Structure formats: C-alpha cells, structure tokens
Amino acid sequence: MTSTEIPDIVVGRLPVYLRALSFLAATGQEITSSHELGEKLGISSAQIRKDLSHFGEFGKQGTGYRISHLQDQLRRILKVDHQWEVALIGVGVLGHAVARYGGFHDRGFRITLAFDNDPAKIGEKVGDTIIQDVAIMPDVLRQHDTKVAMIAVPAEVAQAVVEVCVKSGIKAILNYAPIHLLVPPDVHVQYTDPITHLQRMTYYL
Amino acid sequence: MTSTEIPDIVVGRLPVYLRALSFLAATGQEITSSHELGEKLGISSAQIRKDLSHFGEFGKQGTGYRISHLQDQLRRILKVDHQWEVALIGVGVLGHAVARYGGFHDRGFRITLAFDNDPAKIGEKVGDTIIQDVAIMPDVLRQHDTKVAMIAVPAEVAQAVVEVCVKSGIKAILNYAPIHLLVPPDVHVQYTDPITHLQRMTYYL
C-alpha cells in the first residue's frame, strides 16, 4: 500500500490516535476500543475504525485493541519506530523553549543539531546540542543526512533559510515562523502559529 | 450573516490570509490580488476569492485588493480589531516562552493574566504580568471576564485545569498540552502539539 492511497486527513489523525494510546498506556491500561478512543477524542468510533482499516486489522470485533500492539503499529506506519534526528534552526526565545521541551524523545524525535547566526550564541549549548554557525549548515546537514528541521527564525528570513534547508536535503519542516513557505512538492511543511489558532476561535466569540 | 453559515475550514484560512497581508503591508505594498496571495500561500486564487466572497466584496475586478482595507475587514470578521485579554495557565519552560513571544500584541491578543501552582513562581513576573496562584484563578477569570486561555500545563492535569476554565467563563482555549480535551459545545479548542505535526510528515518520508 503506497502513501498516495491514504487521504492526508487520515494520516493527520494517526498521531492523535497514537498520542491518546500513549496516554492510556501510561495509566496502565492494556486494552481499548474504538468507542473509548472516540469518546476521548471527540471522533466517532466508526471514523476511527475506518481510518485504521486503511492500514490493516488491528483489533478483534468485541475484544477491542491491545494498546501496546496498536501503538507499535502506528509508530511503524508513521515511521517513528526509530528516532529522527532533527535540526533546530534559530535559537531565540522560541528556539530555546523548543530545544528544552522534553516531549520529543519518546515520540520519535531528537534535536541533534542547532544553528543560529548570532556569534554570541554559536558554541553555546542548547538542550543537549551545541549551537553551530548557520553558515556551515548546508555541509553539516548533508554530512548528517538530516531530513527533518524545525524553523524558529524571524519571518523575514524564514523563506531564505528554508531554501538552504531544501538544497541541503531537508524533506520535512516544522515552521514556527509566522509566514507561509514555498517549497518543492517533495518537501513537507507543517505550520505552528499560535495566533492563527487563536484568531480562528475568536471568530466564533 | 451568522457564523454557522460559513464552513469552519474557510474560517480557518482567514487568519492565514490576514497574516500574508500583514507581511505584504510591512514591505510597503498597498495593493494585492487573489492571484498574488494564492501564489504566496499555495492556495488557488479562485479559492481565495470564493472564501472572501462569503463575507462581502473586498476588491474590484481587475484592480485587486487594497491591502489595508482587506486587513481591516478580516480583523473585523475575526474579531481581532480589538485586543483580547488572554490568560496563560502553566508557566513552565513552554509557558515562559509563550509569554515572552512578542507576536501576540499586534495580532489581537495580550497575555494579561498568568497562573501556576508552584509557590516559587507565584508573585514572579512573566512577560508583562505577575504569576498568580491557580487556586484563585476562577475568581480572577470571572472578575476580568476573560474569554481566551492558553493551557501550558502538564498533560496529566490539563483536563482538570480546562474544566475550571470552562466553569469560569473561558470560551476559547489554545491547548499546548499534548492531550485531547473534552469541553462543552460552546467552548472552542485549538491544539498546538509539535510532535503530531512532525509525525504527520515522517509518514511520507
């Protein structure tokens, strides 16, 4: 089964299922059901069963899902059954918070590279990694065969930084800069901008 | 025109349009077109025109949009033509970064309240506000008639914190905790979890 067959909206729900399963597992629970997951996630149980059925049979009618098994399968499908090395680009206030956030490790990601253009920061440690000069970034990214980057630079320079990333082999970009990025079709971008989320809600208030 | 008539997916694109317009305005540009916006955003110009047509006529055929006018209209539609007071709940590493993030002010939001349960933090300043004891949060939220909250507490306590928020009048929640929240139908929640974004991309790698 190739990825092109699965709607992206289905793919987007899998990490949410995985997160809910990990939360249940942490409480010691071993079995769950599409009904229980649906209640926790505000998604219909039929939708959950349909989403999962794209990838195989993970539970038995009437007995539910073994949580650890379904976690393993989802990790495999999402390719986070191993850790991805991630490059953090831009180590300002936000970049620092991202690097210090402890939640990446057990969910498939590890920040192993960090870059900034501020001479005062280069050589300093952020999280577990040493901040390097963004000028040597292309070489370092290629050397490490890094595929995943998080962009936390000012909006004005984000597009230029991303172009360097793309040329250096980055294929997945989580963009914290509040600007839309133009990338080739084989490069994936996800956006995280708190204000667009907030504005989407105030519309309804 | 009531909000129920407009698909939520359209509402979700308006903040992205507003962000792009602000970026163009910052460069001194005065006029744009659905074509130019579409190129910048990777959205078809027809889609942009259709989205905007839900709310009125904002440009003239052949002359494009006056950027400042369209910004004003989108701010009005999204109700960010004034500043919303926002309560930040949880002032750990992430909460600190959120509070220090300078991007809220000119996009309709201001963190005016901050709460934590750590006695060592209560009374300290974060950003422009003093951290208060979460125990007095219900009273303070009601007193200020606060409608918008950002949740940056650990996942284990997020649901309990949100229930207090909802009882205290909060209607829009931006959730940084990596867990799905259950809220009444009249309360809006948006999620910001970097890992779900990353996992959605690694699927394709």
Boltz contact constraints between the chains, C-beta under 6 A:
constraints:
  - contact:
      token1: [A, 3]
      token2: [B, 204]
      max_distance: 6.0
  - contact:
      token1: [A, 11]
      token2: [B, 200]
      max_distance: 6.0
  - contact:
      token1: [A, 11]
      token2: [B, 203]
      max_distance: 6.0
  - contact:
      token1: [A, 12]
      token2: [B, 200]
      max_distance: 6.0
  - contact:
      token1: [A, 15]
      token2: [B, 196]
      max_distance: 6.0
  - contact:
      token1: [A, 15]
      token2: [B, 199]
      max_distance: 6.0
  - contact:
      token1: [A, 15]
      token2: [B, 200]
      max_distance: 6.0
  - contact:
      token1: [A, 19]
      token2: [B, 178]
      max_distance: 6.0
  - contact:
      token1: [A, 23]
      token2: [B, 179]
      max_distance: 6.0
  - contact:
      token1: [A, 40]
      token2: [B, 180]
      max_distance: 6.0
  - contact:
      token1: [A, 41]
      token2: [B, 180]
      max_distance: 6.0
  - contact:
      token1: [A, 78]
      token2: [B, 199]
      max_distance: 6.0
  - contact:
      token1: [A, 78]
      token2: [B, 202]
      max_distance: 6.0
  - contact:
      token1: [A, 78]
      token2: [B, 203]
      max_distance: 6.0
  - contact:
      token1: [A, 79]
      token2: [B, 202]
      max_distance: 6.0
  - contact:
      token1: [A, 80]
      token2: [B, 199]
      max_distance: 6.0
  - contact:
      token1: [A, 80]
      token2: [B, 202]
      max_distance: 6.0
  - contact:
      token1: [A, 93]
      token2: [B, 97]
      max_distance: 6.0
  - contact:
      token1: [A, 93]
      token2: [B, 100]
      max_distance: 6.0
  - contact:
      token1: [A, 94]
      token2: [B, 97]
      max_distance: 6.0
  - contact:
      token1: [A, 97]
      token2: [B, 93]
      max_distance: 6.0
  - contact:
      token1: [A, 97]
      token2: [B, 94]
      max_distance: 6.0
  - contact:
      token1: [A, 97]
      token2: [B, 97]
      max_distance: 6.0
  - contact:
      token1: [A, 100]
      token2: [B, 93]
      max_distance: 6.0
  - contact:
      token1: [A, 107]
      token2: [B, 195]
      max_distance: 6.0
  - contact:
      token1: [A, 109]
      token2: [B, 198]
      max_distance: 6.0
  - contact:
      token1: [A, 147]
      token2: [B, 205]
      max_distance: 6.0
  - contact:
      token1: [A, 171]
      token2: [B, 205]
      max_distance: 6.0
  - contact:
      token1: [A, 172]
      token2: [B, 201]
      max_distance: 6.0
  - contact:
      token1: [A, 174]
      token2: [B, 194]
      max_distance: 6.0
  - contact:
      token1: [A, 174]
      token2: [B, 197]
      max_distance: 6.0
  - contact:
      token1: [A, 174]
      token2: [B, 198]
      max_distance: 6.0
  - contact:
      token1: [A, 178]
      token2: [B, 19]
      max_distance: 6.0
  - contact:
      token1: [A, 179]
      token2: [B, 23]
      max_distance: 6.0
  - contact:
      token1: [A, 180]
      token2: [B, 40]
      max_distance: 6.0
  - contact:
      token1: [A, 180]
      token2: [B, 41]
      max_distance: 6.0
  - contact:
      token1: [A, 188]
      token2: [B, 201]
      max_distance: 6.0
  - contact:
      token1: [A, 188]
      token2: [B, 204]
      max_distance: 6.0
  - contact:
      token1: [A, 190]
      token2: [B, 197]
      max_distance: 6.0
  - contact:
      token1: [A, 190]
      token2: [B, 201]
      max_distance: 6.0
  - contact:
      token1: [A, 192]
      token2: [B, 192]
      max_distance: 6.0
  - contact:
      token1: [A, 194]
      token2: [B, 174]
      max_distance: 6.0
  - contact:
      token1: [A, 195]
      token2: [B, 107]
      max_distance: 6.0
  - contact:
      token1: [A, 196]
      token2: [B, 15]
      max_distance: 6.0
  - contact:
      token1: [A, 197]
      token2: [B, 174]
      max_distance: 6.0
  - contact:
      token1: [A, 197]
      token2: [B, 190]
      max_distance: 6.0
  - contact:
      token1: [A, 198]
      token2: [B, 109]
      max_distance: 6.0
  - contact:
      token1: [A, 198]
      token2: [B, 174]
      max_distance: 6.0
  - contact:
      token1: [A, 199]
      token2: [B, 15]
      max_distance: 6.0
  - contact:
      token1: [A, 199]
      token2: [B, 78]
      max_distance: 6.0
  - contact:
      token1: [A, 199]
      token2: [B, 80]
      max_distance: 6.0
  - contact:
      token1: [A, 200]
      token2: [B, 11]
      max_distance: 6.0
  - contact:
      token1: [A, 200]
      token2: [B, 12]
      max_distance: 6.0
  - contact:
      token1: [A, 200]
      token2: [B, 15]
      max_distance: 6.0
  - contact:
      token1: [A, 201]
      token2: [B, 172]
      max_distance: 6.0
  - contact:
      token1: [A, 201]
      token2: [B, 188]
      max_distance: 6.0
  - contact:
      token1: [A, 201]
      token2: [B, 190]
      max_distance: 6.0
  - contact:
      token1: [A, 202]
      token2: [B, 78]
      max_distance: 6.0
  - contact:
      token1: [A, 202]
      token2: [B, 79]
      max_distance: 6.0
  - contact:
      token1: [A, 202]
      token2: [B, 80]
      max_distance: 6.0
  - contact:
      token1: [A, 203]
      token2: [B, 11]
      max_distance: 6.0
  - contact:
      token1: [A, 203]
      token2: [B, 78]
      max_distance: 6.0
  - contact:
      token1: [A, 204]
      token2: [B, 3]
      max_distance: 6.0
  - contact:
      token1: [A, 204]
      token2: [B, 188]
      max_distance: 6.0
  - contact:
      token1: [A, 205]
      token2: [B, 147]
      max_distance: 6.0
  - contact:
      token1: [A, 205]
      token2: [B, 171]
      max_distance: 6.0
